């Protein structure tokens, strides 16, 4: 039997708040709120999103919004964070960075600040119960005004810290075809000044030019997705030279039609270019796959042996904002995993 992937110590750096929901929890929340879920989230899960060109992103966003509409109480938000931490702990994660835009939940918490404080408190409580570290990434949205992003950056900066229950990073998400990345540079400047990791999305729906523009405008520490960099040697060279890690989410790439099938996801070309890669699940609720599934794809589809999978786990830990002692212990345990017998 191959070494069990759920016992491989790793960090999970690309997980969205609502997208982390268990389907059973979403169904229960919808029932409690008297809301009717779309057919694709009830009888035809995981939903077929089709390609980006044929409105795959539109359908994804519509389903995500339907799920988010069911999260209407502090109790629901606490549950989401706890279950995300428990699910990740069961898959071998030692450190989880969960990404949230508190704007969406502020109406049910008394404002932006109480919403973020609730998530942070929930992260601390969930970490204690699950036995892993949980940091929070505050993410602005491309479809909102850049001034909103500055507001969120200032809020994130107030709660910046190191370790569980603090804001550890600042991101930028949503449809890459919306907004102008350069307009968000001032917000990222605020976050940089607070010592936060800069982790915008880029280079998934849009091509390698989006990766280059993100590097130029935001000077990120990591880029969410970034897989389209494989289409341009200049983007690959810059990522490797500047030490910018990519949060690669094979399951979502295929589900959204960025690639036709799992073998087309350019995991090996990115690694061969010397780029640091951290595998992520993105939105398990919508894509039907979690973190271990991404490692399984790396093993079974891309042919990575256990030494290479261990390297991926180490990359995820080193690219994280986890306290150095957490990283050091997890890396030692990666070596223990490799020492397990395998047939």
ABEGO torsion letter per residue (X at the ends): XBBBAAABBBBBABBBAAAABBAAAAAAAAAAAGBBBBAAAAAAOBBBAEBAAAGAAAAAAAAAAAAAAABABAAAAAAAAAAAAAAAAAAGBABBBBBBBAAAAAAAAGEAAAAAAAAAAAAAAAAAAAGBBBBBBBBBBAABBAAAAAAAAAAAAAABBBEBGBBABBBBBEBAABEBAAAAAAAAAAAAAAGBBBBBBEGAABBAAAAAAAAAAAGBABBBEGAAAAABAAAAAAAAAAGBBBBBBAAAAAAAGABABAAABBAAAAAAAGBBBBBBAGBAAAAGBBAAAAAAAAAAAAGBBAAAAAAAAAAAAAABABBAAAAAAAAAAAAAAAABBBX
